[in-house]
Amino acid sequence: MLEFDRLNLYFISCMVKISFHTFGCRLNQAESSILKQDLAQHGFDLVPADEAADIVVIHSCTVTERGDADTRRAVQRVRRKNAGARIAVIGCQAQTQGEKLLKMEGVHWVVGNAVKMDLADILSQPAPQPVLYAPPILERSFTLPAPGISADRTRANLKIQDGCDYHCSYCEIPHARGGPRSREFSDLLHGASELVNAGHKELVLTGINIGCYRSDGKSLLQVIESLEGLPGLERIRLSSIEATTLPEGLFEKMIPAGKLCRYLHMPLQSGDDAILKAMNRRYRASDFFEIVRRARKENADLCAGCDVIVGFPGEDEASFERTRRFLAGGLFDYLHVFSYSDRDHGRSRTLPGKVERGVILARSRILRDLSARLRDDFFNRYAGRTLEVLIEGRKNGMWSGLTDNYIRVILDSRRELRNRIVPVTLTGRVKGGMRGILA
C-alpha cells in the first residue's frame, strides 16, 4: 500500500470505535491483547466490551460444541444491544466454519487464523459487502505486530508458538490453527522485553504445543533460560504443555529461588489406556503417572493439574472408573473437565460407542466435584505457611494475587500493593482461594 493511502486509512480509523469479546484459551487471550495494541497503534479507538462500538470483534473458539455456541450467542447479543455495529468474527471458528459464519446477520468480516494478525489492515480497507479471509495456514516461523501490553493485567501472556500436528482423534485444532510453527526467537525476546519494560513481572508462555518450540536453533528450555536473564522479570509460567514434550532439565528449574513457577498443567484426557489409544494420544496412563511423579519428586510444592475429556466414544462405566481412580490417586491438585462433543474435523465423530449426553453430564459432575476436593486439599496444606504473592489488584475491597504455585490469595491491607510481590502468611480457606495477612 502507498504511504499516502496508509496515512488516509489511519485518519479514517481514528474515528472508529472498536471493542473485543474473547472466548476460549489463553492463546486467544494473548492474541487479543496483541491485536488490541496493534489496532490502537493504527488509530482505532478501543472501548470496553459493554460500550457501544462501530466494530465489534468476536474472537472465537471451536474446541468444543460449547465454543461454537458461545460465538453464535455473542453475535446475537451484539445485534440486540448494538444493532448498528458491524461484527468481525475472527480465530479458530472463523478458520473452520467461515462460510457458515458469513451468513449470520450482522457479521461483516470473517477472519481466520492465517491472517488474523493483519486485522488492522483488513478493517481499514473498504468492504461494502461481507467478506471472508480464511486462506490456508502456512507452516513457517512468525513474528507479531505488537507485544500485547495490557494495562489492566499484571501477568502478561507471551505467545511463543502456534499450531499442532498431533491429530488427536477428538480435536480439530490442526485444521483451525495449522501445523506447528514457532515465533522467531529474536522477536520473542523483543516482545518479552517490551512486556517487562511495561511493568509486567510475570510472563505466561502460551501456544498450542509450546513444548515443540523450535526457532533459530533454540528450544523451549533455551527460551526459558534466556528469559531468566531479563532484568525486572520475576516469574515465568508455563501454560498447558504436552507431557511427551517436556524437556530434560525443566523440573530442576522449578525451585523456590528460581524464576520458573512451580506449576505444571498437562492435557491427560483419560486415565484408561484403551481410550487413550482411541484418542491417538502418545502415552499410556502409567507413562503420564511417572512424569508427574518425577516432577513432584523434584519439588514437593509443585501444583499439578490436567485436562480430562468425559464421554469419549467407547467410554463405558469401567473405563470411566479407571479414569476417576487415576485422577483421585494423589497426582493432581485440580482438574479441567471437558464434556466430549463431536467436531466436524475430528475423526472420533465416526467412532462407535457414543455416550448418552445425560451420562456425560453426570460423569462430568463427578470429576468436577473431585477437582473441588483436590483443590481444597492442596490449598489447606499451605495454611500457616508464608509464600510470595504477586498482587494483581483489588476485588470487593480486598487485594487478590497468586503464588507461583497457583494459589489464589485474598488479603486486606491499606498499603498500595498492585503489581508487587509480597510475603503473605496463609491463614485459611476462603471461597476461590486462601485468606492471608502480610508477613
C-alpha positions, 0 to 999 in steps of 0.5 A, spaced: 500 500 500 502 507 498 504 511 504 499 516 502 493 511 502 496 508 509 496 515 512 488 516 509 486 509 512 489 511 519 485 518 519 479 514 517 480 509 523 481 514 528 474 515 528 472 508 529 470 505 535 472 498 536 471 493 542 473 485 543 469 479 546 474 473 547 472 466 548 476 460 549 484 459 551 489 463 553 492 463 546 486 467 544 487 471 550 494 473 548 492 474 541 487 479 543 491 483 547 496 483 541 491 485 536 488 490 541 495 494 541 496 493 534 489 496 532 490 502 537 497 503 534 493 504 527 488 509 530 482 505 532 479 507 538 478 501 543 472 501 548 470 496 553 466 490 551 459 493 554 460 500 550 457 501 544 462 500 538 462 501 530 466 494 530 465 489 534 470 483 534 468 476 536 474 472 537 472 465 537 473 458 539 471 451 536 474 446 541 468 444 543 460 444 541 460 449 547 465 454 543 461 454 537 455 456 541 458 461 545 460 465 538 453 464 535 450 467 542 455 473 542 453 475 535 446 475 537 447 479 543 451 484 539 445 485 534 440 486 540 444 491 544 448 494 538 444 493 532 448 498 528 455 495 529 458 491 524 461 484 527 468 481 525 468 474 527 475 472 527 480 465 530 479 458 530 471 458 528 472 463 523 478 458 520 473 452 520 466 454 519 467 461 515 462 460 510 457 458 515 459 464 519 458 469 513 451 468 513 449 470 520 446 477 520 450 482 522 457 479 521 461 483 516 468 480 516 470 473 517 477 472 519 481 466 520 487 464 523 492 465 517 491 472 517 488 474 523 494 478 525 493 483 519 486 485 522 488 492 522 489 492 515 483 488 513 478 493 517 481 499 514 480 497 507 473 498 504 468 492 504 461 494 502 459 487 502 461 481 507 467 478 506 471 472 508 479 471 509 480 464 511 486 462 506 490 456 508 495 456 514 502 456 512 507 452 516 513 457 517 516 461 523 512 468 525 513 474 528 507 479 531 505 486 530 505 488 537 507 485 544 500 485 547 501 490 553 495 490 557 494 495 562 489 492 566 493 485 567 499 484 571 501 477 568 502 478 561 501 472 556 507 471 551 505 467 545 511 463 543 508 458 538 502 456 534 499 450 531 499 442 532 500 436 528 498 431 533 491 429 530 488 427 536 482 423 534 477 428 538 480 435 536 480 439 530 485 444 532 490 442 526 485 444 521 483 451 525 490 453 527 495 449 522 501 445 523 506 447 528 510 453 527 514 457 532 515 465 533 522 467 531 526 467 537 529 474 536 522 477 536 520 473 542 525 476 546 523 483 543 516 482 545 518 479 552 522 485 553 517 490 551 512 486 556 517 487 562 519 494 560 511 495 561 511 493 568 509 486 567 513 481 572 510 475 570 510 472 563 505 466 561 508 462 555 502 460 551 501 456 544 498 450 542 504 445 543 509 450 546 513 444 548 515 443 540 518 450 540 523 450 535 526 457 532 533 459 530 536 453 533 533 454 540 528 450 544 523 451 549 528 450 555 533 455 551 527 460 551 526 459 558 533 460 560 534 466 556 528 469 559 531 468 566 536 473 564 531 479 563 532 484 568 525 486 572 522 479 570 520 475 576 516 469 574 515 465 568 509 460 567 508 455 563 501 454 560 498 447 558 504 443 555 504 436 552 507 431 557 511 427 551 514 434 550 517 436 556 524 437 556 530 434 560 532 439 565 525 443 566 523 440 573 530 442 576 528 449 574 522 449 578 525 451 585 523 456 590 529 461 588 528 460 581 524 464 576 520 458 573 513 457 577 512 451 580 506 449 576 505 444 571 498 443 567 498 437 562 492 435 557 491 427 560 484 426 557 483 419 560 486 415 565 484 408 561 489 406 556 484 403 551 481 410 550 487 413 550 489 409 544 482 411 541 484 418 542 491 417 538 494 420 544 502 418 545 502 415 552 499 410 556 496 412 563 502 409 567 507 413 562 503 420 564 503 417 572 511 417 572 512 424 569 508 427 574 511 423 579 518 425 577 516 432 577 513 432 584 519 428 586 523 434 584 519 439 588 514 437 593 510 444 592 509 443 585 501 444 583 499 439 578 493 439 574 490 436 567 485 436 562 480 430 562 475 429 556 468 425 559 464 421 554 469 419 549 466 414 544 467 407 547 467 410 554 463 405 558 462 405 566 469 401 567 473 405 563 470 411 566 472 408 573 479 407 571 479 414 569 476 417 576 481 412 580 487 415 576 485 422 577 483 421 585 490 417 586 494 423 589 497 426 582 493 432 581 491 438 585 485 440 580 482 438 574 479 441 567 473 437 565 471 437 558 464 434 556 466 430 549 462 433 543 463 431 536 467 436 531 466 436 524 474 435 523 475 430 528 475 423 526 472 420 533 465 423 530 465 416 526 467 412 532 462 407 535 460 407 542 457 414 543 455 416 550 448 418 552 449 426 553 445 425 560 451 420 562 456 425 560 453 430 564 453 426 570 460 423 569 462 430 568 459 432 575 463 427 578 470 429 576 468 436 577 466 435 584 473 431 585 477 437 582 473 441 588 476 436 593 483 436 590 483 443 590 481 444 597 486 439 599 492 442 596 490 449 598 489 447 606 496 444 606 499 451 605 495 454 611 500 457 616 505 457 611 508 464 608 509 464 600 510 470 595 504 473 592 504 477 586 498 482 587 494 483 581 489 488 584 483 489 588 476 485 588 470 487 593 475 491 597 480 486 598 487 485 594 487 478 590 494 475 587 497 468 586 503 464 588 507 461 583 504 455 585 497 457 583 494 459 589 489 464 589 490 469 595 485 474 598 488 479 603 486 486 606 491 491 607 491 499 606 498 499 603 498 500 595 500 493 593 498 492 585 503 489 581 508 487 587 510 481 590 509 480 597 510 475 603 503 473 605 502 468 611 496 463 609 491 463 614 485 459 611 480 457 606 476 462 603 471 461 597 476 461 590 482 461 594 486 462 601 485 468 606 492 471 608 495 477 612 502 480 610 508 477 613 
